[in-house]
Amino acid sequence: MEIKPTVVIKPEDLTGQSRFAWNLMISWISQLVLIFSGFIMPRLVDEKVGQAALGIWDFGWSFVSYLTLVGFGMGACFNRYIAMHRAANEIKDLNKVANSVVFVQLIIASVVVTTTVVFYFSLPYFFSESLQEHTHTGQWVILFLGFSLSMQMLSGSARGLLTGYHRWDIHNSLHAGDSVFSLILMVLALYFTELGVVGMAIGYFISTVTFETLRFISVKKICKEFTFNLRLSNFATCKEMLKFGIKSMLSNVPPIILLQTISIILVSSIGPAALAVFARPMALTKQIKTFMAKFTLMLTPTTGAMLGSKDPQAIQALFINTTKLSFAFCLPSLGFLFIYGDQILALWMGDDYASKHLIMILSAGLLLSMGQDSSIRILMGMNRHGRISVIALLSLMTLFVIGLLFTGVGNLALTTAALLFVVPMSIVYGILVPTYTCRQLGVPYFSYLLQSLLLPIFYLLPFFSLLSCSRYYFELNHYRYALFAFILALIVTLFIYFIYLLPAELQRKCLFACRRIKFEWGNKR
């Protein structure tokens, strides 16, 4: 009698930790696509229709960003509940939560459309003096960007389901595809029509509708346990999701409110062209922040799944390790912008946009808040982010108002505007929120600070020294020496990171792969 070998089926990791590296890799690759489109369009708009039109485009996004408040933080943020119920095999509760969010999102999308139309008609009454001949253009830009946001609000439940199932790879691939398609449509509108930035907004709307529809199709194929049936929704669950969403919104939107308020003040006091100059270095730092967000956003459903699988102690290690990795990425990235940022701006947009002091203030001032984004994400996964979110919002706006009283609104300088943004952000999200998180998790703050921030800074001292030497030689027009110092800085940093930051198991795998490649190469020769 033949004995068949026993096949051991490895159970699926419902916490998403086994997919973490893969999801992060796909997320960062997709972000590279977004960076490409983000770098291309501002330069094309500036060259094709001028700096003022670029300022109108930024102004439109500033208004639409306020519309995110209408969403009350609903949508993808409920992935924490999806991951938790799925890890606990509570499929009935999973469907109750998902359908309740779908119902609420339908209402929110309708409100966004209505609010957008109101913005469209009221814009001439409030900004005709500032925008002048660009007022009509600004109306149409706001209209189509607002309609795009309503579609994104509608599909927020699909985002939450995909990410709750830890399929960040699909989520981010769709996001990248949307970016590429919208880039193509916007370029076509810019060069082959007379619509200018209005045509860009229309192209963005078409792309949004296309890829948000594909997101719903992906949910149908991936989320097998989910059943679309609005009868499964109920008032109590809608209320609970809305409450969680509002707390999440309070965690996420204060920086958005602060930045867009500063943007509108700049337009009112100096004009749209000044906003275009201010927005470009901000866009560089935003790209780094988005890279970090691709990493930290995955922590919310992972933390929720850890709670659902009764593994709360692992959250402490997750918090410290992810913050250490965040700083290990932020420090060299922001350090490079601090030293070479003005040259990047000059290469990207031209000398008119290359404000050295502005990029230095933004890159140095956002380090603490950007490197500790994991704090609020883990609190969201534990559903302990409500109180600190309210405190953070009030503290942020209070600090901003105090700063504005000292500086004044009239003829606000760009560097002053940058300080009004980074100082409140550093105090609130760089000190206040991480301290609160340490207390909630029972982690000694100074131990956390040593492991997550001070050690990465120590590891990167050679990088900053060599990069400063590179800039010194660059200023002397010794480009060969500058390039050599820059490459050496990268090599030394990668070696240090490999020794001190990479887990021992991953080190062994890398070394084994290198030996295998070397062996196969030797055999071929």
C-alpha positions as CSV (number, residue, x, y, z in Angstrom):
1,M,0.0,0.0,0.0
2,E,1.5,3.3,-1.1
3,I,1.7,5.9,1.7
4,K,1.1,9.4,0.5
5,P,3.2,12.2,2.0
6,T,1.3,14.4,4.4
7,V,0.8,17.9,3.1
8,V,1.0,20.5,5.8
9,I,-1.0,23.6,5.0
10,K,0.3,26.6,6.7
11,P,-2.5,28.7,8.2
12,E,-3.0,32.2,6.8
13,D,-1.5,34.9,8.8
14,L,-4.6,37.1,9.6
15,T,-2.5,39.8,11.3
16,G,-0.8,40.7,8.0
17,Q,2.7,40.5,9.4
18,S,3.8,37.9,6.9
19,R,2.7,40.2,4.0
20,F,4.2,43.3,5.6
21,A,7.5,43.3,3.6
22,W,5.7,42.5,0.3
23,N,3.0,45.1,0.9
24,L,5.6,47.7,1.8
25,M,7.7,47.0,-1.3
26,I,4.6,47.3,-3.6
27,S,3.6,50.5,-1.8
28,W,6.9,52.1,-2.2
29,I,7.2,51.1,-5.9
30,S,3.8,52.6,-6.5
31,Q,4.8,55.7,-4.7
32,L,7.7,56.1,-7.1
33,V,5.1,56.3,-9.9
34,L,3.3,59.0,-8.0
35,I,6.5,60.9,-7.4
36,F,7.2,60.8,-11.1
37,S,3.8,62.3,-12.0
38,G,4.1,64.8,-9.1
39,F,7.4,66.1,-10.5
40,I,6.3,66.2,-14.1
41,M,3.0,68.1,-13.9
42,P,4.0,71.3,-11.9
43,R,6.9,71.9,-14.3
44,L,4.7,71.4,-17.4
45,V,2.0,73.7,-16.0
46,D,4.5,76.4,-15.1
47,E,6.0,76.3,-18.6
48,K,2.7,75.9,-20.5
49,V,0.3,78.2,-18.7
50,G,2.4,80.1,-16.2
51,Q,3.1,80.4,-12.5
52,A,-0.3,82.0,-11.7
53,A,-2.2,79.1,-13.2
54,L,-0.1,76.7,-11.2
55,G,-1.0,78.7,-8.1
56,I,-4.7,78.3,-9.1
57,W,-4.2,74.5,-9.3
58,D,-2.7,74.5,-5.8
59,F,-5.5,76.8,-4.6
60,G,-8.1,74.4,-5.9
61,W,-6.5,71.6,-4.0
62,S,-6.4,73.7,-0.9
63,F,-10.2,74.2,-1.0
64,V,-10.9,70.6,-1.9
65,S,-8.7,69.4,1.0
66,Y,-11.2,71.1,3.4
67,L,-13.9,68.9,1.9
68,T,-12.1,65.8,3.4
69,L,-13.6,67.0,6.7
70,V,-17.0,66.2,5.4
71,G,-15.9,62.5,5.3
72,F,-15.6,62.4,9.1
73,G,-12.6,60.1,8.7
74,M,-14.8,57.3,7.4
75,G,-13.6,54.9,4.6
76,A,-10.3,53.2,4.8
77,C,-9.8,53.9,8.5
78,F,-12.3,51.1,9.4
79,N,-9.8,48.5,8.2
80,R,-9.0,48.1,11.8
81,Y,-12.4,46.5,12.4
82,I,-12.2,44.4,9.3
83,A,-8.8,43.0,10.3
84,M,-9.9,42.4,13.9
85,H,-13.2,40.6,13.1
86,R,-11.5,38.5,10.4
87,A,-8.7,37.5,12.7
88,A,-11.3,36.5,15.3
89,N,-13.4,34.7,12.6
90,E,-16.4,37.0,13.3
91,I,-17.7,37.1,9.8
92,K,-21.2,38.3,10.7
93,D,-19.7,41.3,12.5
94,L,-17.4,41.9,9.6
95,N,-20.3,42.2,7.2
96,K,-22.3,44.4,9.6
97,V,-19.4,46.8,9.9
98,A,-18.6,46.9,6.1
99,N,-22.2,47.4,5.0
100,S,-22.8,50.1,7.7
101,V,-19.8,52.0,6.3
102,V,-21.0,51.6,2.7
103,F,-24.4,53.2,3.8
104,V,-22.7,56.1,5.6
105,Q,-20.3,56.6,2.6
106,L,-23.3,57.0,0.3
107,I,-24.6,59.9,2.4
108,I,-21.1,61.5,2.7
109,A,-20.5,61.4,-1.1
110,S,-23.8,63.2,-1.6
111,V,-22.9,65.9,0.9
112,V,-19.5,66.3,-0.8
113,V,-21.2,66.9,-4.2
114,T,-23.5,69.4,-2.7
115,T,-20.7,71.3,-0.8
116,T,-18.6,71.4,-4.0
117,V,-21.5,73.0,-5.9
118,V,-21.8,75.6,-3.1
119,F,-18.1,76.3,-3.3
120,Y,-18.4,76.7,-7.1
121,F,-21.1,79.4,-6.9
122,S,-19.7,81.2,-3.8
123,L,-16.1,81.5,-4.9
124,P,-16.5,84.8,-6.9
125,Y,-18.0,86.5,-3.8
126,F,-15.1,85.7,-1.5
127,F,-12.0,85.5,-3.8
128,S,-12.6,87.6,-6.9
129,E,-10.3,90.3,-5.7
130,S,-7.4,87.9,-5.0
131,L,-7.9,85.6,-8.0
132,Q,-9.0,88.4,-10.4
133,E,-9.1,87.1,-14.0
134,H,-8.5,83.5,-12.8
135,T,-11.7,83.4,-10.8
136,H,-13.7,81.5,-13.4
137,T,-10.9,79.0,-13.9
138,G,-10.7,78.4,-10.1
139,Q,-14.4,77.6,-10.1
140,W,-14.2,74.8,-12.6
141,V,-11.0,73.4,-11.1
142,I,-12.8,73.2,-7.7
143,L,-15.9,71.7,-9.3
144,F,-14.2,68.7,-10.9
145,L,-11.7,68.1,-8.1
146,G,-14.6,68.1,-5.7
147,F,-16.5,65.6,-7.8
148,S,-13.4,63.4,-7.9
149,L,-13.3,63.5,-4.1
150,S,-16.9,62.5,-3.9
151,M,-16.1,59.4,-5.9
152,Q,-13.2,58.6,-3.6
153,M,-15.5,59.0,-0.6
154,L,-17.9,56.6,-2.2
155,S,-15.3,54.0,-2.7
156,G,-13.8,54.4,0.8
157,S,-15.4,51.2,2.0
158,A,-13.6,49.3,-0.8
159,R,-10.3,50.8,0.4
160,G,-11.1,49.7,4.0
161,L,-12.0,46.1,2.9
162,L,-8.8,45.7,0.8
163,T,-6.5,47.0,3.4
164,G,-8.4,45.2,6.2
165,Y,-7.6,42.0,4.3
166,H,-3.9,43.3,4.2
167,R,-4.0,43.6,0.4
168,W,-2.1,46.9,0.4
169,D,-0.4,45.7,-2.7
170,I,-3.6,45.8,-4.7
171,H,-4.7,49.0,-3.0
172,N,-1.5,50.8,-3.9
173,S,-1.2,49.3,-7.4
174,L,-4.6,50.8,-8.2
175,H,-3.5,54.1,-6.7
176,A,-0.4,54.1,-8.9
177,G,-2.4,53.2,-12.0
178,D,-4.8,56.0,-11.3
179,S,-1.8,58.4,-11.0
180,V,-0.3,57.3,-14.3
181,F,-3.7,57.4,-16.2
182,S,-4.5,60.8,-14.7
183,L,-1.0,62.1,-15.7
184,I,-1.6,61.0,-19.3
185,L,-5.0,62.7,-19.4
186,M,-3.7,65.9,-17.8
187,V,-0.8,66.1,-20.2
188,L,-3.2,65.6,-23.2
189,A,-5.5,68.3,-21.8
190,L,-2.6,70.7,-21.3
191,Y,-1.0,70.3,-24.7
192,F,-3.8,69.4,-27.1
193,T,-6.7,71.5,-25.7
194,E,-7.1,75.1,-24.7
195,L,-8.6,74.1,-21.3
196,G,-5.4,74.5,-19.3
197,V,-5.8,73.5,-15.6
198,V,-9.5,73.0,-16.1
199,G,-8.8,70.3,-18.6
200,M,-6.3,68.8,-16.0
201,A,-9.1,68.7,-13.4
202,I,-11.5,67.0,-15.9
203,G,-8.8,64.4,-16.7
204,Y,-8.2,63.7,-13.0
205,F,-12.0,63.2,-12.6
206,I,-12.2,60.7,-15.4
207,S,-9.2,58.7,-14.1
208,T,-10.7,58.7,-10.6
209,V,-14.0,57.2,-11.7
210,T,-12.2,54.6,-13.8
211,F,-9.9,53.3,-11.0
212,E,-12.3,53.6,-8.1
213,T,-14.6,51.3,-10.2
214,L,-11.8,48.8,-10.5
215,R,-11.3,49.0,-6.7
216,F,-14.9,47.7,-6.3
217,I,-14.2,44.9,-8.7
218,S,-11.1,43.9,-6.7
219,V,-13.1,43.8,-3.5
220,K,-15.5,41.3,-5.1
221,K,-12.6,39.0,-6.1
222,I,-10.5,39.3,-2.9
223,C,-12.9,39.7,0.0
224,K,-14.7,36.4,-0.2
225,E,-16.3,36.7,3.3
226,F,-17.9,40.1,2.4
227,T,-21.5,40.2,1.3
228,F,-22.9,43.5,-0.1
229,N,-26.3,43.9,1.6
230,L,-27.3,47.2,3.0
231,R,-29.9,45.5,5.1
232,L,-27.0,44.2,7.3
233,S,-26.2,47.8,8.3
234,N,-27.8,49.1,11.5
235,F,-27.9,52.4,13.3
236,A,-25.7,51.3,16.3
237,T,-22.9,50.1,14.0
238,C,-23.1,53.2,11.8
239,K,-22.9,55.3,15.0
240,E,-19.9,53.3,16.2
241,M,-18.1,53.6,12.9
242,L,-18.9,57.3,12.7
243,K,-17.5,57.8,16.2
244,F,-14.3,55.9,15.3
245,G,-14.1,57.8,12.0
246,I,-14.4,61.2,13.6
247,K,-11.6,60.3,16.1
248,S,-9.5,59.1,13.1
249,M,-10.3,62.3,11.3
250,L,-9.1,64.4,14.3
251,S,-5.9,62.4,14.1
252,N,-5.3,63.0,10.4
253,V,-6.8,66.3,9.4
254,P,-5.2,68.9,11.8
255,P,-2.0,69.1,9.6
256,I,-4.2,69.4,6.5
257,I,-6.2,72.2,8.1
258,L,-3.1,73.9,9.2
259,L,-1.3,73.7,5.8
260,Q,-4.4,74.7,3.7
261,T,-5.1,77.6,6.0
262,I,-1.5,78.9,5.5
263,S,-2.0,78.4,1.8
264,I,-5.1,80.4,1.6
265,I,-3.5,83.2,3.8
266,L,-0.6,83.3,1.3
267,V,-3.0,83.6,-1.6
268,S,-4.9,86.4,0.1
269,S,-1.9,88.4,1.3
270,I,0.7,87.8,-1.5
271,G,-1.1,86.1,-4.4
272,P,-1.3,82.7,-6.2
273,A,2.2,82.9,-7.6
274,A,3.7,83.0,-4.0
275,L,1.6,79.9,-3.2
276,A,3.2,78.1,-6.2
277,V,6.7,78.9,-4.8
278,F,5.7,77.8,-1.3
279,A,4.0,74.6,-2.5
280,R,7.0,73.1,-4.4
281,P,9.4,72.5,-1.4
282,M,6.4,71.4,0.6
283,A,5.7,68.9,-2.2
284,L,9.2,67.5,-1.8
285,T,8.8,66.9,2.0
286,K,5.3,65.6,1.3
287,Q,6.7,62.8,-0.9
288,I,8.9,61.6,2.0
289,K,5.9,61.8,4.3
290,T,3.8,59.8,1.8
291,F,6.6,57.1,1.7
292,M,6.3,56.9,5.5
293,A,2.5,56.8,5.4
294,K,2.7,53.8,3.1
295,F,4.6,52.1,5.9
296,T,2.7,53.4,9.0
297,L,-0.8,53.0,7.6
298,M,-0.4,49.3,7.6
299,L,0.1,49.4,11.4
300,T,-3.5,50.2,12.1
301,P,-5.1,47.0,10.8
302,T,-2.1,45.0,12.0
303,T,-2.5,46.3,15.5
304,G,-6.3,45.7,15.3
305,A,-5.6,42.1,14.2
306,M,-3.1,41.6,17.1
307,L,-5.9,42.7,19.5
308,G,-8.3,40.4,17.7
309,S,-5.9,37.4,18.1
310,K,-5.3,38.3,21.8
311,D,-1.6,39.3,21.3
312,P,-1.4,42.8,23.0
313,Q,2.2,42.5,24.2
314,A,3.6,42.4,20.7
315,I,2.3,45.9,20.1
316,Q,5.0,47.4,22.3
317,A,7.8,45.8,20.2
318,L,5.9,46.8,17.0
319,F,5.8,50.5,18.2
320,I,9.5,50.7,19.0
321,N,10.7,48.8,16.0
322,T,8.6,50.6,13.4
323,T,9.4,54.1,14.9
324,K,13.1,53.2,14.7
325,L,12.7,52.1,11.1
326,S,10.8,55.3,10.3
327,F,13.6,57.5,11.6
328,A,16.1,55.4,9.8
329,F,14.3,56.3,6.6
330,C,13.4,59.9,7.4
331,L,16.8,61.1,8.7
332,P,18.8,60.5,5.5
333,S,15.9,61.6,3.2
334,L,15.2,64.9,5.0
335,G,18.9,65.3,5.6
336,F,19.5,65.2,1.9
337,L,16.8,67.8,1.3
338,F,18.3,70.0,4.0
339,I,21.7,70.0,2.3
340,Y,20.8,69.7,-1.4
341,G,17.1,70.7,-1.5
342,D,17.6,74.1,-3.2
343,Q,19.5,72.4,-6.0
344,I,16.7,69.8,-6.4
345,L,14.2,72.7,-6.7
346,A,16.3,74.6,-9.2
347,L,16.7,71.4,-11.3
348,W,13.0,70.6,-11.0
349,M,11.3,74.0,-11.4
350,G,13.9,76.6,-12.1
351,D,15.8,79.2,-10.0
352,D,12.6,81.2,-9.2
353,Y,11.5,78.3,-7.0
354,A,14.9,77.4,-5.3
355,S,14.5,79.0,-1.9
356,K,17.3,77.5,0.2
357,H,16.1,78.7,3.6
358,L,12.5,77.6,2.9
359,I,13.5,74.0,2.1
360,M,15.9,73.9,5.1
361,I,13.2,75.0,7.5
362,L,10.7,72.5,6.2
363,S,13.0,69.5,6.0
364,A,14.5,70.0,9.5
365,G,11.2,71.1,11.1
366,L,9.2,68.1,9.9
367,L,11.6,65.4,11.1
368,L,10.1,64.7,14.6
369,S,6.5,64.6,13.4
370,M,7.2,62.6,10.3
371,G,9.4,60.0,12.0
372,Q,6.8,59.3,14.7
373,D,3.7,58.8,12.6
374,S,3.6,55.2,13.9
375,S,2.4,56.6,17.2
376,I,-1.0,57.7,16.1
377,R,-1.4,54.7,13.7
378,I,-0.9,52.2,16.5
379,L,-3.3,54.2,18.8
380,M,-5.9,54.0,16.0
381,G,-5.4,50.2,15.8
382,M,-6.1,50.0,19.6
383,N,-9.0,52.5,19.3
384,R,-7.3,54.8,21.9
385,H,-6.8,57.8,19.7
386,G,-9.9,59.8,20.6
387,R,-8.7,61.9,23.5
388,I,-5.2,62.6,22.2
389,S,-6.7,63.6,18.8
390,V,-8.8,66.3,20.3
391,I,-5.9,67.5,22.4
392,A,-3.6,67.5,19.3
393,L,-6.2,69.5,17.2
394,L,-6.7,72.1,19.9
395,S,-2.9,72.4,20.7
396,L,-2.0,72.6,17.0
397,M,-4.4,75.4,16.2
398,T,-3.6,77.3,19.4
399,L,0.1,77.3,18.6
400,F,-0.7,78.4,15.1
401,V,-2.9,81.3,16.2
402,I,-0.3,82.4,18.7
403,G,2.4,82.4,16.0
404,L,0.1,84.3,13.6
405,L,-0.5,87.0,16.2
406,F,3.2,87.6,16.5
407,T,4.0,87.5,12.8
408,G,0.8,89.1,11.3
409,V,-1.1,88.3,8.2
410,G,-0.2,91.1,5.8
411,N,2.7,90.4,3.5
412,L,3.5,87.1,5.2
413,A,7.0,85.9,4.2
414,L,7.4,82.3,2.9
415,T,9.9,81.3,5.5
416,T,7.6,82.7,8.2
417,A,4.7,80.6,6.8
418,A,7.0,77.6,6.9
419,L,7.8,78.2,10.6
420,L,4.0,78.6,11.3
421,F,3.6,75.1,10.0
422,V,6.6,73.1,11.3
423,V,6.8,74.5,14.9
424,P,3.3,73.4,15.9
425,M,3.7,70.1,14.0
426,S,7.0,69.3,15.9
427,I,5.5,70.2,19.3
428,V,2.3,68.3,18.9
429,Y,3.1,65.3,16.7
430,G,6.8,65.2,17.5
431,I,6.6,65.3,21.3
432,L,3.0,65.3,22.7
433,V,1.5,62.4,20.7
434,P,4.5,60.0,21.1
435,T,4.7,60.7,24.8
436,Y,1.0,59.9,25.2
437,T,1.5,56.7,23.1
438,C,4.3,55.6,25.4
439,R,2.1,56.0,28.4
440,Q,-0.8,54.0,26.8
441,L,1.6,51.1,25.9
442,G,3.6,51.2,29.2
443,V,6.8,52.0,27.4
444,P,9.4,54.2,29.2
445,Y,9.7,57.4,27.2
446,F,13.5,57.8,27.5
447,S,14.0,54.2,26.6
448,Y,11.8,54.7,23.5
449,L,13.6,57.9,22.6
450,L,17.0,56.2,22.9
451,Q,16.1,53.2,20.7
452,S,13.9,54.9,18.1
453,L,15.6,58.3,17.6
454,L,19.0,58.7,19.2
455,L,20.5,55.4,17.8
456,P,19.5,56.1,14.2
457,I,21.0,59.6,14.6
458,F,24.2,58.1,15.8
459,Y,24.3,55.6,13.0
460,L,23.9,58.4,10.5
461,L,26.6,60.8,11.7
462,P,29.0,59.5,8.9
463,F,26.2,60.1,6.3
464,F,25.7,63.7,7.3
465,S,29.4,64.4,7.5
466,L,30.1,63.0,4.0
467,L,27.0,64.7,2.6
468,S,28.1,68.1,4.0
469,C,31.5,67.5,2.4
470,S,29.8,66.7,-0.9
471,R,27.9,70.0,-0.8
472,Y,31.1,71.9,0.1
473,Y,32.9,70.5,-3.0
474,F,29.7,71.2,-5.1
475,E,29.8,74.8,-4.1
476,L,33.5,74.9,-5.2
477,N,32.5,73.4,-8.6
478,H,34.5,70.2,-7.8
479,Y,31.7,68.0,-9.0
480,R,33.8,64.8,-9.2
481,Y,34.8,65.1,-5.5
482,A,31.2,66.0,-4.6
483,L,29.8,62.9,-6.4
484,F,32.5,60.7,-4.8
485,A,31.6,62.0,-1.3
486,F,27.9,61.4,-2.0
487,I,28.4,57.8,-3.2
488,L,30.6,57.1,-0.2
489,A,28.0,58.4,2.1
490,L,25.4,56.0,0.6
491,I,27.8,53.0,0.8
492,V,28.8,53.7,4.4
493,T,25.2,54.2,5.5
494,L,24.0,51.0,3.8
495,F,26.8,49.0,5.5
496,I,25.8,50.5,8.9
497,Y,22.1,49.8,8.3
498,F,22.9,46.2,7.3
499,I,24.9,45.6,10.5
500,Y,22.8,47.4,13.1
501,L,19.2,47.7,11.7
502,L,18.6,44.5,9.7
503,P,17.4,41.5,11.7
504,A,19.9,38.7,12.1
505,E,17.7,36.3,10.1
506,L,17.4,38.7,7.2
507,Q,21.1,39.3,7.3
508,R,21.7,35.6,6.9
509,K,19.3,35.4,4.0
510,C,21.0,38.3,2.2
511,L,24.5,36.8,2.7
512,F,23.3,33.4,1.6
513,A,21.7,35.0,-1.6
514,C,25.0,36.9,-2.3
515,R,27.1,33.6,-1.9
516,R,24.6,31.8,-4.2
517,I,24.8,34.5,-6.9
518,K,28.6,34.5,-6.6
519,F,28.7,30.7,-6.9
520,E,26.4,30.6,-10.0
521,W,28.4,33.4,-11.6
522,G,31.6,31.5,-11.0
523,N,30.2,28.3,-12.6
524,K,29.0,30.3,-15.7
525,R,32.5,31.6,-16.2
